[in-house]
């Protein structure tokens, strides 16, 4: 395929037209292989040094480099996988253009951002680069982040990173983490007439939900972050019961806790266990087990950090206004920060359209993001303050 060098909009079209649904979410889906190979072909034609690294069998990352090695480095990161398409109200992979926007699954989340960072790297290289730019277009972010975890495990590093998730062109230096727990509430099966024998697991689960609701009002509402608002939890799923005339012997709750910087997964799990203990104190028949299923830490880079300031200057140089906001969704920026790479989010598109029945991205935003990232890449080598000093 042929994409004009540095053409972010055409590259977005090319990427959106490739079905890259994550097979961990959609059984039998093609995964990232076809789209990774398509992107690698374009970047090789643009003169990048390109490698494909398998994060898992048939789940490759694209790692591409341009510019002189040995000095400062800037890493651009974005994911190539998309979620399922059931219920979409338009053709998911047609990349149709109308009303100044490009429509398709992954257009906003986040193939527009991937295209912008790749095109910016090419444009910056054409203007003359004094630093190395590293492109990491990764697999698996929508499920378990196998792609960025693989990038980190391979020792790929930058002095700072921009994750081009959709932020509506705001700088997003912070986002929440999440903790998933499963609570199994035990009851005792009995005939519906035998209140003297049966223990209603679903009713007991309701007591726990009421206790967690009170805990949120009493404590979580008081925990806030200047960019992210307050800490929160919600009941994601509930399952239980054997029949209309039977006391349920078990009820399973799955709970998601959205965490703020400074909160830990262990703390979130202990909050659920403490709520169980409070229920048990006034209902001795209450019996529940709490298990941690999955946790991802929050991400937080100070607004005054060098990478934030460098990006702010790049935005100003293009005539755009700088906005610093928190991002509601979790991203791979958290993993990069944990690895010692100051990472923030900035990209075209709107996270509210991610995973939605209709997904689109404004073409003008793709172009604006590309201009800003080009300016950042060109100035990065001469930034006076080391990126790791936050």
CORBELHU-V477436 format. One record per residue. N is the residue number from 0. RES is the residue in one letter. PHI is phi in radians with two decimals (* if undefined). Layout:
# CORBELHU-V477436
((N/RES/PHI) (N/RES/PHI))
This chain:
# CORBELHU-V477436
((0/X/*) (1/X/-2.11) (2/X/-2.19) (3/X/-0.97) (4/X/-0.99) (5/X/1.38) (6/X/-1.55) (7/X/-1.22) (8/X/-1.21) (9/X/-1.14) (10/X/-1.13) (11/X/-1.04) (12/X/-1.01) (13/X/-1.03) (14/X/-1.22) (15/X/-1.14) (16/X/-1.23) (17/X/-1.69) (18/X/-1.18) (19/X/-2.22) (20/X/-1.05) (21/X/-1.26) (22/X/-1.22) (23/X/-1.28) (24/X/-1.73) (25/X/-2.20) (26/X/-0.94) (27/X/1.48) (28/X/-1.18) (29/X/-1.28) (30/X/1.29) (31/X/-1.62) (32/X/-0.95) (33/X/-1.08) (34/X/-1.28) (35/X/-1.11) (36/X/-1.18) (37/X/-1.13) (38/X/-1.15) (39/X/-1.05) (40/X/-1.08) (41/X/-1.13) (42/X/-1.18) (43/X/-1.11) (44/X/-1.11) (45/X/-1.46) (46/X/1.64) (47/X/-1.37) (48/X/-1.47) (49/X/-2.13) (50/X/-2.30) (51/X/-1.90) (52/X/-2.02) (53/X/-1.40) (54/X/-1.31) (55/X/-2.76) (56/X/-0.93) (57/X/1.09) (58/X/-2.23) (59/X/-1.50) (60/X/-1.67) (61/X/-1.76) (62/X/-2.10) (63/X/-2.27) (64/X/-2.27) (65/X/-2.63) (66/X/1.70) (67/X/-1.26) (68/X/-1.46) (69/X/1.82) (70/X/-1.98) (71/X/-1.23) (72/X/-2.27) (73/X/-2.26) (74/X/-1.85) (75/X/-1.84) (76/X/-2.28) (77/X/-2.80) (78/X/-1.81) (79/X/-1.78) (80/X/-1.41) (81/X/-2.27) (82/X/-1.49) (83/X/-1.22) (84/X/-2.07) (85/X/-1.01) (86/X/1.47) (87/X/-1.18) (88/X/-1.70) (89/X/-2.60) (90/X/-1.04) (91/X/-1.26) (92/X/-2.17) (93/X/-1.45) (94/X/0.95) (95/X/-1.18) (96/X/-2.01) (97/X/-2.74) (98/X/0.96) (99/X/1.35) (100/X/-2.25) (101/X/-1.93) (102/X/-1.89) (103/X/2.76) (104/X/-1.10) (105/X/1.57) (106/X/-1.07) (107/X/-1.54) (108/X/-2.13) (109/X/-2.54) (110/X/-1.23) (111/X/-1.11) (112/X/-1.18) (113/X/-1.08) (114/X/-1.09) (115/X/-1.09) (116/X/-1.23) (117/X/-1.22) (118/X/-1.14) (119/X/-1.09) (120/X/-1.09) (121/X/-1.16) (122/X/-1.13) (123/X/-1.14) (124/X/-1.10) (125/X/-1.12) (126/X/-1.43) (127/X/1.83) (128/X/-1.82) (129/X/-1.95) (130/X/-2.49) (131/X/-1.65) (132/X/-1.82) (133/X/-2.07) (134/X/-1.64) (135/X/-2.18) (136/X/-1.81) (137/X/-2.01) (138/X/-1.62) (139/X/1.34) (140/X/-1.10) (141/X/-1.23) (142/X/-2.17) (143/X/-2.28) (144/X/1.01) (145/X/-1.09) (146/X/-1.20) (147/X/-1.19) (148/X/-1.06) (149/X/-1.18) (150/X/-0.98) (151/X/-1.15) (152/X/-1.10) (153/X/-1.37) (154/X/1.44) (155/X/-1.34) (156/X/-2.38) (157/X/-2.35) (158/X/-1.23) (159/X/-2.83) (160/X/-2.44) (161/X/-1.99) (162/X/-1.71) (163/X/-1.54) (164/X/-1.13) (165/X/-1.23) (166/X/-2.16) (167/X/1.03) (168/X/1.20) (169/X/-1.59) (170/X/-1.40) (171/X/-2.09) (172/X/-1.50) (173/X/-2.53) (174/X/-2.64) (175/X/-1.29) (176/X/-1.76) (177/X/-2.55) (178/X/-2.33) (179/X/-1.85) (180/X/-2.20) (181/X/-1.99) (182/X/-1.94) (183/X/-1.83) (184/X/-1.65) (185/X/-1.62) (186/X/-2.21) (187/X/-2.44) (188/X/-1.16) (189/X/-2.85) (190/X/-1.03) (191/X/-1.02) (192/X/-1.51) (193/X/-1.76) (194/X/-1.07) (195/X/-1.32) (196/X/-2.01) (197/X/-1.25) (198/X/-2.17) (199/X/-1.48) (200/X/-1.12) (201/X/-1.18) (202/X/-1.10) (203/X/-1.14) (204/X/-1.09) (205/X/-1.10) (206/X/-1.10) (207/X/-1.14) (208/X/-1.06) (209/X/-1.12) (210/X/-1.16) (211/X/-1.18) (212/X/-1.08) (213/X/-1.13) (214/X/-1.09) (215/X/-1.11) (216/X/-1.13) (217/X/-1.38) (218/X/-2.14) (219/X/-1.10) (220/X/-1.11) (221/X/-1.55) (222/X/-1.60) (223/X/-2.33) (224/X/-2.26) (225/X/-1.06) (226/X/-1.86) (227/X/-2.02) (228/X/1.36) (229/X/-1.73) (230/X/-1.26) (231/X/-2.70) (232/X/-2.53) (233/X/-2.63) (234/X/-1.47) (235/X/-1.47) (236/X/-2.51) (237/X/-2.50) (238/X/-2.57) (239/X/3.00) (240/X/1.79) (241/X/-2.03) (242/X/2.91) (243/X/-1.09) (244/X/-1.91) (245/X/-2.33) (246/X/-1.12) (247/X/-1.25) (248/X/-1.51) (249/X/-2.77) (250/X/-2.46) (251/X/-1.97) (252/X/-1.86) (253/X/-2.01) (254/X/-2.14) (255/X/-1.93) (256/X/-1.97) (257/X/-1.58) (258/X/-1.83) (259/X/-1.70) (260/X/-0.90) (261/X/1.75) (262/X/-1.60) (263/X/-2.04) (264/X/-1.01) (265/X/-1.06) (266/X/-1.11) (267/X/-1.13) (268/X/-1.15) (269/X/-1.12) (270/X/-1.07) (271/X/-1.20) (272/X/-1.11) (273/X/-1.15) (274/X/-1.12) (275/X/-1.05) (276/X/-1.12) (277/X/-1.18) (278/X/-1.13) (279/X/-1.09) (280/X/-1.12) (281/X/-1.95) (282/X/-2.41) (283/X/-1.01) (284/X/-1.35) (285/X/-1.19) (286/X/-2.52) (287/X/-2.59) (288/X/-1.97) (289/X/-2.08) (290/X/-2.23) (291/X/-1.42) (292/X/-1.69) (293/X/-2.79) (294/X/-2.51) (295/X/-2.28) (296/X/-1.32) (297/X/-1.18) (298/X/-2.21) (299/X/-2.71) (300/X/-2.05) (301/X/-1.08) (302/X/-0.99) (303/X/-1.55) (304/X/-1.11) (305/X/-0.96) (306/X/-1.17) (307/X/-1.17) (308/X/-1.17) (309/X/-1.11) (310/X/-1.18) (311/X/-1.05) (312/X/-1.14) (313/X/-1.13) (314/X/-1.08) (315/X/-1.08) (316/X/-1.16) (317/X/-1.66) (318/X/1.57) (319/X/-1.50) (320/X/-1.55) (321/X/-1.52) (322/X/-2.20) (323/X/-2.01) (324/X/-2.41) (325/X/-1.44) (326/X/-1.82) (327/X/-1.29) (328/X/-1.57) (329/X/-1.36) (330/X/-2.47) (331/X/-1.19) (332/X/-0.98) (333/X/-1.08) (334/X/-1.17) (335/X/-1.13) (336/X/-1.10) (337/X/-1.07) (338/X/-1.46) (339/X/1.59) (340/X/-1.88) (341/X/-1.01) (342/X/-2.28) (343/X/-2.30) (344/X/-1.84) (345/X/-2.84) (346/X/-3.01) (347/X/-1.39) (348/X/1.72) (349/X/-2.24) (350/X/-1.11) (351/X/-1.19) (352/X/-1.57) (353/X/-1.12) (354/X/1.17) (355/X/-1.57) (356/X/-1.16) (357/X/-2.21) (358/X/-2.29) (359/X/-2.64) (360/X/-2.48) (361/X/-1.26) (362/X/-1.08) (363/X/-1.09) (364/X/-1.19) (365/X/-1.04) (366/X/-1.16) (367/X/-1.12) (368/X/-1.08) (369/X/-1.10) (370/X/-1.09) (371/X/-1.13) (372/X/-1.17) (373/X/-1.10) (374/X/-1.07) (375/X/-1.06) (376/X/-1.09) (377/X/-1.19) (378/X/-1.62) (379/X/-1.05) (380/X/-1.12) (381/X/-1.85) (382/X/-1.10) (383/X/-1.30) (384/X/-1.80) (385/X/-0.96) (386/X/-1.12) (387/X/-1.46) (388/X/-1.57) (389/X/-1.87))
